[in-house]
Amino acid sequence: MSQPAPRSGGIGRIVGASLIGTTVEWYDFFLYGSAAALVFNKLFFPTADPLTGTLIAFTTYAIGFLARPLGGIVFGHFGDRIGRKKLLVVSLLMMGGATFAMGLLPTHATIGVGAPILLTLLRLVQGFALGGEWGGAVLIVSEHGGAERRGFWASWPQSGAPGGNLLATGVLALLAAVQSDAAFLSWGWRVPFLLSGVLVIIGLWIRVSVSESPVFLEAKARAGETPHVPGVEVFRKSWRQVLVAIGTRFGENVSYYILTSFLLVYVTTHLELSKSTALNAVLIGSAIHFVTIPLWGALSDRVGRRPVTLIGSVGMAVWAFAFFALVDGKSFPVITLAVTIGLLFHGAMYGPQAAFISEMFDTRVRYTGASMGSQLSSIIAGALAPIIAVELLKDHDSGTPIALYMCLAAVVTTVTVAIARETRGRDLADVHADADARPRTVAAARPETA
């Protein structure tokens, strides 16, 4: 069964809309993480010990991850029943609204305990929205594109993560460079959050112009193809694929949040360097990360999803120790090199991931299954990574235990992917394919118009 051809200007337009939308959503989500390391610990969770305040700030940061599986289930349910596009519009509005509201919040000095409570509630909305964003964004691209270049096309929405982090870190770095610390803490930190309102309008204008997934429309046209409760269907028939998705994302999630969010704490608190040093290192690394993710996705189209992911997970397991050894040298060029190489290994895990996880599930439950697998991993991996890293730093005053933690997380992904089945070449329109069996391949994919 061949996949329907894309509409609305071809695959290039679909990819562009997904990339811009995911970049805006990740900008909003990562902005909180950067602010938690630099601002929120002082303005919303003031304590005598800087690391304790940071730990509390990162705990509320993790709460956003707790809402992501719920968002994945809810958005996945309706995305599998009424379509991918509508839910992507809703997620963008929710995320942007919550982030804009954060920029208007009074601080602890103004309203006391009400400030962190309101901040935490808005963080929950962010997490809920992002939980539904990832699955829909990668699926609408995967289901428009053909099998031969699916890894490449589907990896572009993945670039929205470093793209959003690039924007968030870049705006914060610019403000830190032109403002005094007092001005930044007084009002400058609010600017990036309020900027989200403009970005959402742009993203929304582009996102509403794309067409619905043709694979979804074809499946929905068949009588009885859409289950009433996709989540139940996933747990009954696709729980193995959910576990594989969790394991595949585990090392990637842990490493990314340590390489980016926790690095800001490590450099400013432990090494006592300026926040600009950490922000600029992440900024440069994220720019290279953004460009190379699609290259890893393209490589997975040639050699398979598993080999490319294993390059990243094995590389990260080794690089974790070199990373902290280099960062401890306190040299900005060396710190930048350490972050950049770490993000390159992360990209090898992250680039093929969209196609890999999409190809594990049938169309009728693909949004739900992909979202559940990816977002459940975010709780046990991404949410806890900065918290565990800060605790290890408090207890041992060294980066070595954190490097060991990163290494073990990468080993989990390595073992998972090593025993998983290759999915490259699966025809996503074949709704009866069993992801535990050898995937059906497409002999000749249709041409894609950019």
C-alpha positions in Angstrom: 0.0 0.0 0.0 1.5 3.3 -1.0 1.1 6.5 0.9 -1.0 9.3 -0.5 0.8 12.3 -1.9 1.1 15.4 0.2 -1.0 18.5 -0.5 -0.7 22.1 0.3 2.5 22.9 -1.5 4.4 19.6 -0.8 6.5 18.2 2.0 8.7 21.3 2.3 5.8 23.4 3.4 4.6 20.8 5.9 8.1 20.5 7.3 8.5 24.3 7.6 5.2 24.7 9.4 6.1 21.9 11.9 9.6 23.2 12.5 8.4 26.8 13.2 5.7 25.5 15.5 7.9 23.2 17.5 10.6 25.9 17.7 8.1 28.3 19.3 6.9 25.6 21.7 10.4 24.5 22.7 11.4 28.2 23.1 8.6 28.5 25.7 9.5 25.3 27.5 13.3 25.8 27.6 13.0 29.4 28.6 11.6 28.2 31.9 14.6 25.9 32.4 17.1 28.7 31.7 15.2 31.1 33.9 15.0 28.4 36.7 18.8 28.3 36.7 19.4 32.1 36.5 16.4 34.0 37.8 13.6 32.0 39.4 15.8 30.7 42.2 16.2 34.3 43.4 12.9 35.9 42.6 10.4 33.1 43.3 12.3 30.6 45.6 14.6 32.8 47.6 16.8 30.9 50.2 20.1 31.4 52.0 21.8 28.6 50.0 21.9 29.3 46.2 22.0 25.6 45.3 18.9 24.9 47.5 17.0 27.7 45.7 18.1 26.3 42.4 17.0 22.8 43.4 13.5 24.1 44.3 13.3 26.0 41.0 14.3 22.8 39.1 11.6 20.9 41.0 8.9 23.1 39.6 10.7 22.8 36.3 10.2 19.0 36.6 6.5 19.5 37.3 6.1 20.5 33.7 7.4 17.1 32.7 4.8 15.4 35.0 2.0 17.0 32.9 3.5 15.9 29.6 2.3 12.3 29.6 -1.3 13.5 30.5 -1.0 16.0 27.6 0.2 13.2 25.4 -2.7 10.9 26.3 -5.3 13.6 25.9 -3.9 15.1 22.7 -3.1 11.7 21.4 -6.7 10.5 22.0 -8.2 13.4 20.0 -5.4 13.4 17.5 -6.1 9.8 16.6 -9.8 10.5 16.4 -10.2 13.9 14.8 -6.8 14.7 13.3 -3.3 15.9 13.9 -3.6 19.5 12.7 -6.4 20.7 15.0 -4.5 19.5 18.1 -1.3 21.1 17.0 -3.1 24.5 16.9 -4.5 24.0 20.4 -1.1 23.0 21.8 0.6 26.1 20.4 -2.1 28.4 21.9 -1.9 26.8 25.3 1.9 26.9 25.4 2.2 30.5 24.2 -0.5 31.8 26.6 1.1 30.2 29.6 4.6 31.5 28.8 3.3 35.1 28.1 1.5 35.0 31.5 4.7 34.0 33.2 6.2 37.3 32.0 3.5 39.2 33.9 3.7 37.3 37.2 4.5 39.2 40.4 7.5 37.9 42.3 7.8 36.4 45.8 8.8 39.8 47.2 5.4 41.2 46.0 2.8 38.6 46.9 4.8 36.0 48.8 3.9 32.3 48.4 1.3 33.0 45.8 4.1 33.8 43.2 5.6 30.3 43.1 2.2 28.7 43.2 1.1 30.7 40.1 4.4 30.0 38.4 4.0 26.2 39.1 0.4 26.2 37.7 1.5 27.9 34.5 4.4 25.4 34.2 1.8 22.6 34.4 0.0 24.1 31.4 3.3 24.3 29.5 4.0 20.6 30.1 0.5 19.6 29.2 0.7 21.5 25.9 4.2 20.2 25.0 3.0 16.6 25.8 0.7 16.9 22.8 3.0 18.9 20.6 5.8 16.4 19.9 3.7 13.5 18.7 1.5 15.6 16.4 4.4 17.6 14.9 6.5 14.6 14.0 3.5 12.6 12.8 2.1 15.1 10.4 5.5 15.2 8.7 6.1 11.5 8.8 2.7 10.8 7.4 3.1 13.3 4.6 6.6 12.2 3.6 7.6 9.0 1.7 9.5 6.1 3.3 12.8 6.6 1.5 13.5 10.0 3.1 11.3 9.9 6.2 14.2 10.0 8.6 15.4 13.3 7.0 12.0 15.0 6.8 10.8 13.9 10.2 14.0 15.0 11.9 13.3 18.7 11.1 10.6 19.1 13.8 13.3 17.6 16.1 15.5 20.5 15.2 12.8 22.7 16.8 14.2 21.6 20.2 17.7 23.2 19.7 16.0 25.9 17.7 13.8 26.9 20.6 16.8 26.5 23.0 18.8 28.7 20.7 16.2 31.4 20.8 15.7 31.2 24.5 19.4 31.1 25.3 20.1 33.8 22.7 17.6 36.3 24.1 18.8 35.7 27.7 22.4 36.0 26.6 21.7 39.3 24.8 19.9 40.7 27.8 22.7 39.5 30.2 25.3 41.2 28.0 23.5 44.6 27.8 22.0 44.8 31.2 23.4 44.9 34.7 22.5 42.0 37.0 20.2 44.3 39.0 18.3 45.4 35.9 18.1 41.8 34.6 16.6 40.6 37.9 14.3 43.6 38.1 12.6 43.5 34.7 14.9 42.2 32.0 14.0 38.5 32.6 10.4 39.3 31.7 11.2 40.3 28.1 11.8 36.8 26.7 8.5 35.5 28.2 6.5 38.4 26.8 8.2 37.9 23.4 6.5 34.5 23.2 3.2 36.2 22.4 4.6 37.5 19.1 6.2 34.2 18.3 2.9 32.3 18.8 1.1 34.6 16.4 3.7 33.9 13.7 3.7 30.1 14.4 -0.1 30.0 14.4 -0.4 31.8 11.1 1.9 29.3 9.5 0.5 26.2 11.2 -3.1 26.7 10.2 -2.2 26.8 6.5 -1.0 23.2 6.3 -3.2 20.2 5.3 -4.2 17.3 7.5 -2.2 14.1 7.3 -3.2 12.1 4.2 -2.4 8.8 6.0 -4.7 9.7 8.8 -7.5 10.8 6.4 -7.2 7.5 4.5 -7.3 5.5 7.7 -10.3 7.4 9.0 -12.2 6.9 5.8 -12.2 3.1 6.4 -15.1 2.0 8.6 -14.0 0.9 12.1 -10.4 2.0 11.7 -10.4 4.5 14.6 -10.7 3.0 18.1 -13.0 4.7 20.6 -10.2 4.9 23.2 -6.8 4.8 21.5 -5.0 4.7 24.8 -6.6 1.4 25.8 -5.7 0.0 22.4 -2.1 1.0 22.9 -1.9 -0.7 26.3 -3.5 -3.8 25.0 -1.6 -4.3 21.8 1.4 -2.0 21.6 2.8 -1.9 25.1 6.1 -3.4 23.9 6.6 -0.5 21.5 5.8 2.0 24.3 8.6 0.5 26.4 11.0 0.6 23.4 10.1 4.3 22.9 10.8 5.0 26.6 14.2 3.3 26.5 15.1 4.9 23.2 14.5 8.4 24.7 16.0 7.7 28.1 19.7 8.5 27.5 18.8 11.3 25.0 16.6 13.0 27.5 19.0 12.8 30.5 22.0 14.0 28.5 20.2 16.9 26.9 19.0 18.6 30.1 22.4 18.1 31.7 24.2 19.5 28.7 22.0 22.6 28.6 19.9 23.5 31.7 22.2 22.0 34.4 25.3 23.3 32.7 24.1 26.9 33.6 24.0 25.9 37.3 27.4 24.1 37.2 29.2 26.9 35.5 27.8 29.8 37.5 27.6 28.1 41.0 30.3 25.4 41.1 32.9 27.0 38.8 31.9 30.6 39.7 32.0 31.8 36.1 29.7 34.4 34.6 26.3 33.3 33.3 27.3 34.7 29.9 30.0 32.0 29.7 27.4 29.2 30.0 24.8 30.9 27.9 27.1 31.6 25.0 28.5 28.0 25.1 25.0 26.6 24.9 24.1 29.1 22.2 27.0 28.0 19.9 26.4 24.4 20.6 22.7 24.7 19.9 23.3 26.4 16.6 25.5 23.4 15.4 23.0 21.0 17.0 20.2 22.6 15.0 22.0 22.1 11.7 23.3 18.6 12.3 20.1 16.9 13.5 18.6 16.5 10.0 22.0 15.2 8.8 21.7 12.4 11.4 18.1 11.8 10.2 19.2 11.6 6.6 21.9 9.1 7.6 19.3 6.9 9.2 17.5 6.7 5.9 20.6 5.1 4.4 21.9 2.8 7.2 18.8 2.5 9.5 17.4 4.1 12.7 19.2 1.7 15.1 22.8 2.2 13.9 22.7 6.0 14.0 21.0 6.0 17.4 23.7 3.6 18.7 26.4 6.0 17.5 24.9 8.6 19.7 24.2 6.5 22.8 27.6 4.8 22.9 29.3 8.1 22.1 27.5 9.9 24.9 28.3 7.1 27.4 32.0 7.8 26.8 31.9 11.6 26.3 30.1 12.2 29.6 33.4 11.9 31.5 35.3 14.0 29.0 32.6 16.6 29.1 33.0 17.5 32.8 36.8 17.2 32.7 36.9 19.8 29.9 34.3 22.1 31.5 36.3 22.0 34.8 39.1 23.7 32.9 37.1 27.0 33.0 38.1 28.0 29.5 35.2 29.3 27.4 36.4 27.8 24.1 36.9 24.4 25.8 33.5 24.6 27.5 31.9 25.4 24.2 33.7 22.4 22.5 32.6 20.1 25.3 28.9 21.2 24.9 29.0 21.1 21.1 30.5 17.5 20.9 28.0 16.4 23.6 25.1 17.8 21.5 26.4 16.1 18.4 26.2 12.8 20.1 22.7 13.8 21.4 21.7 14.7 17.8 22.6 11.2 16.6 20.1 9.8 19.1 17.5 12.5 18.6 17.6 12.9 14.8 16.3 9.4 13.8 14.0 9.3 16.8 10.9 10.9 15.2 10.8 8.4 12.3 11.9 5.5 14.5 9.1 6.0 17.1 6.5 6.9 14.4 7.2 3.7 12.6 6.6 1.6 15.7 2.8 2.2 15.7 -0.2 1.8 13.4 -2.0 4.8 12.1 -5.1 4.2 14.2 -3.1 4.7 17.5 0.1 6.3 16.3 -0.5 9.8 17.9 -1.4 8.2 21.2 1.4 5.5 21.2 4.2 7.8 20.1 3.1 10.5 22.6 2.8 8.1 25.5 6.2 6.5 24.9 8.0 9.7 24.4 6.4 11.6 27.3 6.5 8.9 29.9 10.3 8.8 29.3 10.3 12.6 29.9 9.2 12.0 33.5 11.8 9.4 34.5 14.6 11.0 32.4 14.3 14.6 31.5 12.3 15.8 34.5 14.7 14.2 37.1 18.0 14.9 35.3 18.6 18.5 36.5 17.3 17.6 40.0 19.5 14.5 40.3 22.5 16.4 38.9 22.1 19.3 41.4 21.8 16.8 44.3 24.9 14.9 43.2 26.8 18.2 42.9 25.6 19.2 46.5 26.7 15.8 47.9 30.0 15.3 46.1 31.0 18.8 44.9 32.3 17.2 41.7 31.1 16.5 38.1 32.3 12.9 38.1 29.1 11.3 39.7 27.0 13.3 37.2 29.1 12.0 34.4 28.5 8.4 35.6 24.7 9.2 35.8 24.8 10.4 32.1 26.8 7.3 31.2 24.3 4.9 32.8 21.4 6.6 31.1 23.1 6.3 27.7 23.6 2.6 28.4 19.9 2.1 28.9 19.3 3.6 25.5 22.1 1.5 24.0 20.6 -1.8 25.3 17.1 -0.9 24.3 18.0 0.0 20.7 20.4 -3.0 20.4 17.5 -5.4 21.0 14.8 -3.4 19.1 13.8 -4.2 15.6 14.7 -1.9 12.7 11.8 0.1 11.3 13.3 1.9 8.4 11.2 1.6 5.2 7.9 0.8 6.9 4.8 1.9 4.9 2.9 4.0 7.4 -0.3 3.7 5.4 -0.3 -0.1 6.1 -2.4 0.2 9.2 -2.4 -3.6 9.7 1.3 -3.9 10.0 2.5 -5.3 13.3 5.4 -3.3 14.6 6.7 -6.4 16.4 7.0 -8.2 13.1 9.4 -7.4 10.3 8.1 -4.0 9.0 6.6 -3.8 5.6 8.8 -1.8 3.3 8.0 0.4 0.3 9.8 -0.7 -2.8 9.7 2.7 -4.4 8.6 5.8 -2.5 6.7 8.4 -4.3 8.5 11.6 -5.2 8.4 14.4 -2.7 7.9 18.0 -3.8 9.6 20.6 -1.6 
